[in-house]
Amino acid sequence: MSGKTANRESILIAIIASAGEDGLDRVQLQKSAFLVGEEFERELKNYYEFRPYMYGPFAQDIYTDVERLSDGPMIETFFDDGRHWYRLACDIRSLQYNLSDDLESGVKRIVGWVSRMSSFYELVRAIYFLYPEQRENSVLPYSEELAIEESIARGLRDMAAGRTRPVDDLLAELQD
């Protein structure tokens, strides 16, 4: 981790900051934090403990931490369509996350992926597809076919919006 120590609050701030002005709703925040924990579990100490819940991985402590951060100048909580949203309340350039370069770029990649999901259901089904054990206590009907269809549709939307790289570029990078 190149000597940098990341606590879970700095990771939450980095997750929310990565979402930009749009912010993240509660589900996006939970799932982003879960994915960061899964991908970087070796680097993270005293991180959140997720358990399978009604809509996939859940850690109550995330809400406690983000609400405490919302009491200060860092995180802004707002409500839209009956949902909680979180966004950074300060200038991003002034933040020091104290995250390794790999962890910081991973957080940005994960939040970008989560933010591109077209719906709550697509996000939860994608998590279920990637982590089948998280379906254990689910109340959401799941089918692998639907998850794959949604993933393909999202990929096509990303291509149409110019958010993907040409296959030739990816292949050239792999050959280097």
N, C-alpha and C positions, 0 to 999 in steps of 0.2 A: 504494500500500500504506500510505498515511498515515504514512510515516516509520518504520514498524516493520519489523524484519528478522527473518525466521523461519528458523532453521536446521532441518535435517531431524530432529534429535533432539527439538526442541520440537514439531515436527509429529507425530512418533511419540507423544510424551507426550499431546498433545491428542487424537490418534486413540484411544489406549487409554483416556484419561479419559472420552471421549465414550461409551464402551461401558458405563460405570457398573460396578456390582459384578459383573455377569456376565462382564465382560472380553471379550476376543476370542481366537479360536484363531489359529494361524499363518496359515491361508488367509485368514481374514477380515482380519487385519492386512495381509497382502500386497495383497489386492484393495482395501482401503480406501486404503492408501498410493498404489496405482496410480491410483485414481480421483481422489484429491486432486491428484496430479501432473498428470493430464490436464486437470482443470478449472481448475487455478491455475498452469499452467506458466509464464505470464508473470511471476508474482510470485515463483516459486521459483528460487533459484540454487543450484547444486551439489546438486541433488536426486538421487534414485535413478534409475539407468538400468535400465529394465525391458526384458526381452526375452521373446519368446514361448517358453514352456516347456511341459512336459507337461500342465499344467493352467492355461494362460493366463499372464498377465504375472507375471514373477518378477524379483526383485532380491535377490541373496544378502546384500548389505550391510545390509538391513533386519534380518536375524537377528543379524549382528555388533553392530549398534547397540543393538538391544533387549536382547541378552544383557549388553552392557556396562552399560546402564541398570539391568538386573536385579541387578547386583552392588552397586548403591547403594540408597538408600532410596526411589527413585521407583517402580519397576516390580516387581511380584511375578510370578514365574513359577510356575505350578502345572500339574499333570498330571491329566487326567481321561479315562477311557476310552482311554488310550494316546495322547492328544493333548496338545500344549503349549497352554497358555492364558496370557494376560497380562492383568493388571489393575493399576490404580493402587494403590500401597501407602501412599499418604499422603492427607491431607485435600485434596480438590479445591479448596476455597476458598482455600488458601494458595498455589496455583500461579499463576505469571505466565508465560503461553505466549509473549508478545511477538508475537502474531499480529494481523493486521488484523482488523477486525470481520467483513469479508466472508469471509476465510479461516477464521476460527473458526466462523462459522455454517455455512459450507460443509462443514467437517470434521464437524460434528455431524449435518448432513443426510445426508452420505455414509455415516457410520458407522451411523446409524439405518436407512438403506436396506439396507446390507450385513447388519446384525444381524437384519433381518426375513426374510431368506432362510431357507426351511425346511430346506435341506440344502446340503451342499458342492456337489453337482451343479447345483442350481438357481443358486447363486451363479456358478459357473464358466460355465454356459450363458448366463446373463444378461450376463456380461462378453463372451463370444464374440458375442452378438447385437449389443451396443453397439460392440465393437471387433473386427471380423472378422479383422483382421490378427493378432490374438493367438491364433488357432486354428492358426497355422502348424505348430507342433511338437506339437500336442495328441495325447494318447492317449485322450481322452474323445470318444465318439461325440456328434455334434451334429446337431440338426435345428432349423431356425428355428421350425417348428410347435410343437415341444416347449417351446422357450424362451418362445414367446408364451403357450402354455397355462399354463406355470408362473407367468408374470407376471400373467396374469389371475387365477389362483387366489390368488396373494399379495395382489393388490388386493382381492379379495373377503374374504380373511382380515383384512386391515387395516380394511376397512369394518366388518366384524362386530365387531372389537375396538375400534372408535371411534377409530382412528388416522388417519382421513382427514377432510378437511373437506368439507362439502356443496358440491355443484357451484354452487349459487346464491351461496355466499360467495366462491368462487374467481372467478366471473364478475363479481360486484360489485367485487372488488378490481382486476380487470383493467380495468374501465371507469373507475376513479378516476384 
